[in-house]
Amino acid sequence: MILVTGGTGFVGSAVLARLAEDGVTPVRAAVRSAGSHIPPGIDKIVVGALAHNTDWRAALTGVSALVHCAARVHAMDDSAANPLEEFRRVNVQGMLALAEQAAAAGVRRFVFVSFIKVNGEMTAADKPFTADDAPAPVDAYGVSKMEAEQGLRALASRSGMQVVIVRPPLVYGKGVKANFAALMHWLARGTLPLGAIHNRRSLVALDNLVDLIVTCVRHPQAVGQTFLVSDGQDPSTTELLQRMGRPARLIPVPAACLTFGASLLGKRAVAQRLCGSLQVDIDKTRRLLGWIPPLTPDQGLQKAAKGTVRETCV
């Protein structure tokens, strides 16, 4: 039995769909409420919120592998009075309570979907993050993911449960929200001053991330490892937008001017994400697992555009 948490989320729902498509059985989805929709043929169990006192015993019965996608996610406009404590409450305390119960229930493998913010926020051009770099999170979300990873590794060492950690960068695909959806919306509706950005950004198509997660559930060389994942190419923001099919709507404004103007408007962080570099090195992932991204970036963007632009513009 494979248990997937966060089964109604962006990544979790895609993992369930992939397992159903592959004919993997049995599969169980842990969800917050009885009204949650999951693919046909998937067992559903309601566990409520991800908290330190959540009882996972029923969900863990008969489970041999667990894919943990549930989390309190990062948001640019987080309104919590103490964001770090809120992230820790769910992403650290809630997750580790689940992991402890999983180990006690005899779960053999725990695949944890972390995030590249554990490595840091930005990279110098052509100096990508690697899976074995020392963690250097900057914001509360990244700190919570780092602490969750540390807790999992400690649990693995004393319990024998096999832990695998996957750190994706920005994930895009059909139904994506947040920053990527906003970019696609802006490009569809108007002209952007992003025609002269020469950074390097690693991204990962949802299908590519899910393929790696499923690989990590099964592969013997994944045990005890941390893997970075991407599409295998690092386009600039300008190249990314051009691949979306609207190059005529990009005005070549220098990145320094954009950053300065955004700072005056209190949007410096947004400009840094658009103009700065964040590259990941997936050589370890390729080498240990023999993994190759099944979708090219162009294929991934085409799939994302078919669902996202339609949903954004209605």
Secondary structure, DSSP 8 states (H G I E B T S, - for coil): -EEEESTTSHHHHHHHHHHHHTT--SEEEEESSTT----TT-EEEE--S--TT---HHHHTT-SEEEE-------TT---SSHHHHHIIIIIIIHHHHHHHHHHTT--EEEEE--GGGT-S---TT--B-TTS-----SHHHHHHHHHHHHHHHHHHHH--EEEEEE--EEE-TT--HHHHHHHHHHHHS-BS-TT----B-EEEHHHHHHHHHHHHH-GGGTT-EEE---S----HHHHHHHTT-GGGB----HHHHHHHHHHTT-HHHHHHHHS-B-B--HHHHHHH----SS-HHHHHHHHHHHHHHHHH-
